[in-house]
Amino acid sequence: MCGRATLTAPREQIEEIAELLGVSPVELGPPKYNVAPTQPMLVVRERRDHRREMAFVRWGLIPHWAKAEDAKRLSSRQFQARLETAPRAPAFRDAFRAHRCLVIVDGFYEWQTVGGGERVPHHVRRPDGAPFAIGGLWASWKSPDGEWLDSCAVLTTKAITPVAELHDRMPLVLPRSAYEAWLTGSPASAADVATPSAELVAIPVSKWVNDVKHDDPRCIEPVGPVRPPDAIARTAPNR
């Protein structure tokens, strides 16, 4: 789950988050309707020198200890980590201890399996479309030619409504009150963070989003009405 995301919010909304966290906003480029692993994700992080910044990093975490021949494979697979196991998992434990970040998006996609095995994509976002932060991890990896590559992974946790009707897991959506604790708190306090009862809606969208090469407004085009949590009747099996 959470293998695709969006970042289409107006620049002023991203600037508001930047101001809240005491960082300079970055150039966003065009709206991003279909962000996939190995592509850049917008994060706020504290670097090793404790300087906080907003930056784009590769989605798919490459541990600092990865061998060159394994880096590409790891980056394509390690784009998410379970909150319950990340503090102990070899690929994520160092980042969980010292390199947590906020991944800034304004929505993510989840697919619901319905009758006959059909998978219906949904765009999950706030009702007002405003951006929000997902708890994440980041790492720096040095290539054999001496170049540094920064990458990230998103944390997942037990799903709440309405995502629970689509999948049993969801991104670790953080309230603004938890931003500072996630960035600077102890590993123990970070491990205790739970997804709040975030106000999210799940909107059935066009299957245009299924192709990662598609990156335009058709990806979030509704194919039905916005369904509040209690209107999603069918629960997908765990997968």
C-alpha positions in Angstrom: 0.0 0.0 0.0 0.9 3.6 -0.4 3.0 3.0 -3.5 1.8 6.2 -5.1 1.2 9.8 -3.8 0.3 13.3 -5.0 1.7 16.8 -4.4 -0.5 19.3 -6.2 -1.1 21.8 -3.4 -0.6 25.5 -4.1 2.8 26.8 -3.2 1.5 29.0 -0.4 0.2 25.9 1.4 3.7 24.4 1.2 5.2 27.7 2.4 2.9 27.5 5.4 4.3 24.2 6.4 7.8 25.4 5.8 7.2 28.4 8.1 5.7 26.2 10.8 8.8 24.0 10.8 11.3 26.9 10.4 12.7 25.9 7.0 13.0 27.6 3.7 10.6 26.4 1.0 12.0 24.8 -2.1 11.0 25.1 -5.8 8.2 22.6 -6.3 8.1 22.4 -10.0 4.9 21.3 -11.7 2.1 19.5 -9.8 2.8 15.8 -9.2 -0.3 13.6 -9.7 1.4 10.2 -9.6 4.6 10.1 -7.5 6.0 6.5 -7.5 9.0 4.8 -5.8 12.4 5.9 -7.1 11.0 9.4 -7.8 11.6 12.5 -5.7 9.5 13.0 -2.6 9.3 16.3 -0.6 10.6 15.9 3.0 11.5 18.1 6.0 14.5 16.7 7.9 17.3 17.5 10.3 20.7 16.8 8.8 23.6 15.5 10.8 24.7 19.0 11.6 21.2 19.6 13.1 20.4 22.0 10.3 16.7 21.6 9.4 15.7 21.8 5.7 13.0 21.1 3.2 14.3 19.0 0.2 13.5 16.5 -2.4 15.0 13.0 -2.0 14.6 9.7 -3.7 11.6 7.6 -2.6 13.1 4.2 -1.7 15.5 4.1 1.2 19.1 2.9 0.5 20.9 2.2 3.8 24.3 3.8 4.3 25.9 0.3 4.4 24.4 -1.0 1.1 26.8 -2.4 -1.4 26.8 -0.7 -4.8 25.4 -3.8 -6.6 22.4 -3.9 -4.2 21.5 -0.1 -4.1 19.1 -0.1 -7.0 17.3 -3.2 -5.9 17.0 -1.9 -2.3 15.7 1.5 -3.4 12.9 0.0 -5.5 11.8 -2.2 -2.7 12.3 -0.2 0.5 9.9 2.6 -0.1 7.9 1.8 3.1 8.5 0.4 6.5 6.2 -0.8 9.3 6.2 1.4 12.4 6.0 -1.7 14.6 9.2 -3.3 13.2 11.3 -0.4 11.7 13.2 0.3 15.0 14.6 -3.3 14.8 14.8 -4.0 11.0 18.3 -3.9 9.7 17.4 -1.7 6.7 15.6 0.9 8.8 16.8 0.8 12.4 19.7 3.3 12.0 17.4 5.8 10.2 14.7 5.3 12.8 17.1 6.1 15.6 18.7 9.2 14.0 17.1 10.2 10.7 13.4 10.6 10.9 11.7 13.0 8.5 8.3 14.3 7.5 7.2 13.4 4.0 4.9 16.1 2.6 2.1 15.1 0.3 -1.5 16.1 -0.3 -2.8 12.6 -1.0 -2.0 9.0 -1.6 -3.6 6.2 -3.6 -5.0 2.9 -2.4 -6.6 0.2 -4.4 -9.8 -1.6 -3.3 -10.4 -5.2 -4.5 -14.0 -5.7 -5.5 -16.0 -8.6 -7.0 -14.2 -10.6 -9.6 -10.8 -9.4 -8.4 -11.1 -5.9 -10.0 -8.9 -3.3 -8.2 -10.4 0.1 -8.0 -8.0 3.0 -7.3 -8.9 5.6 -4.6 -7.3 8.9 -3.9 -7.1 9.4 -0.1 -6.8 13.0 0.9 -8.0 15.6 3.4 -11.5 17.0 2.7 -10.0 20.4 2.0 -7.2 19.1 -0.2 -4.5 20.6 2.0 -1.1 19.0 2.3 -0.2 16.9 5.3 2.9 15.0 6.7 3.6 11.3 6.8 6.2 10.0 9.2 9.3 8.9 7.3 12.9 7.9 7.5 15.8 9.1 5.4 19.4 8.0 4.7 22.5 9.1 2.8 24.4 6.6 0.7 27.8 7.2 -0.9 28.2 5.7 -4.4 31.6 4.2 -5.5 32.3 7.3 -7.5 31.9 9.5 -4.3 28.5 10.9 -5.0 26.0 11.1 -2.2 22.4 10.0 -2.7 19.7 10.9 -0.2 16.6 8.6 0.0 13.5 8.1 2.1 10.8 5.6 3.1 7.4 6.2 4.5 6.2 4.6 7.7 2.9 2.6 7.8 0.6 1.6 10.6 -2.8 0.0 11.2 -5.4 1.7 9.0 -8.2 3.8 10.3 -11.4 4.7 8.5 -11.8 5.2 5.6 -8.6 3.5 4.5 -9.4 0.5 6.7 -12.2 -0.3 4.3 -9.6 -0.5 1.5 -6.6 -2.0 3.2 -5.4 -3.0 6.7 -2.4 -0.7 6.6 -2.0 3.0 5.8 0.7 5.7 6.0 1.6 7.1 9.4 -0.3 10.4 9.0 0.9 12.8 11.7 -1.0 15.7 13.2 0.9 19.0 13.2 1.2 18.8 17.0 3.4 15.7 16.5 5.8 17.2 13.9 8.4 18.3 16.3 8.4 15.1 18.4 8.8 13.0 15.2 11.7 15.0 14.0 13.6 15.5 17.3 12.1 13.1 19.9 13.7 10.0 21.2 13.3 6.7 19.2 11.1 5.4 22.1 8.7 8.3 21.8 8.6 8.1 18.1 7.8 4.4 18.3 4.7 5.3 20.4 3.3 7.6 17.8 -0.1 6.4 16.6 -2.1 7.5 13.6 -4.7 10.0 14.8 -8.3 10.0 13.7 -7.3 12.1 10.7 -10.1 13.6 8.6 -9.5 11.8 5.4 -11.8 10.9 2.5 -11.3 8.1 -0.1 -12.4 9.1 -3.6 -12.7 6.4 -6.4 -10.7 7.7 -9.3 -9.9 6.8 -12.9 -7.7 3.8 -13.6 -5.6 6.2 -15.6 -3.4 6.3 -12.4 -2.5 2.7 -12.7 0.2 3.5 -15.3 3.1 5.2 -13.5 3.9 7.1 -16.7 0.6 9.1 -16.4 1.1 12.2 -14.4 -1.7 14.6 -15.0 -5.1 15.7 -13.5 -6.8 12.6 -15.0 -5.1 10.6 -12.2 -7.3 12.2 -9.6 -10.5 12.5 -11.7 -13.4 11.1 -9.6 -15.4 8.2 -11.1 -18.1 8.5 -8.4 -19.1 10.7 -5.6 -16.8 11.3 -2.6 -17.6 8.6 -0.2 -17.5 9.3 3.5 -16.1 6.5 5.8 -19.4 4.9 6.5 -20.4 4.7 2.8 -17.6 2.3 1.8 -19.4 -0.9 2.2 -16.9 -3.6 1.0 -13.7 -4.4 2.8 -10.8 -5.7 0.8 -9.0 -8.8 2.1 -5.6 -8.4 3.7 -2.8 -8.6 1.1 
